[in-house]
Amino acid sequence: MFRRLIPDVVRDQDILALPPEASVREAARRMADRRIGATLVTEAGTLVGIFTERDVMTRVVAAGLDPDTTRIRQVMTANPATVAPDQRALDALKVMHEGGFRHLPVVENGRAVGIVSLRDFLSGELAEMRAELAQEEALTTRV
């Protein structure tokens, strides 16, 4: 597990990237449609921010802002921490843990190429658990 690189944990993805002038409602709808918790905010392909479901809750709803007139530029996290695709997955997890966030943009040569989420780290562990359960079941059926 500790030698995995970012591509080893990130699912194949068609990343959602929106312009900073998109409304919060549009971003929330697009995120809900894809069942994802974050969108990258880009201008001409360059990452300028990240907008998450937590931003919707804390910076929009709790603050009483109108999601139709509020632009994601106003409530996104600008210049977020990032990780490169050739970095270790463990390094990304450490950045996320230390920063207290669940989504981390993946950037290569200044361009947003993906996003890693805490949920992505579960896939390897879930596969391992399923294999162990199958092995245990095989042992008990032999007896």
Secondary structure, DSSP 8 states (H G I E B T S, - for coil): -TT-BHHHHS------EE-TTSBHHHHHHHHHHHT-SEEEEEETTEEEEEEEHHHIIIIIITTT--TTT-BHHHHSEES---B-TTSBHHHHHHHHHHHT-SEEEEEETTEEEEEEEGGGGHHHHHHHHHHHHHHHHHHHHH-
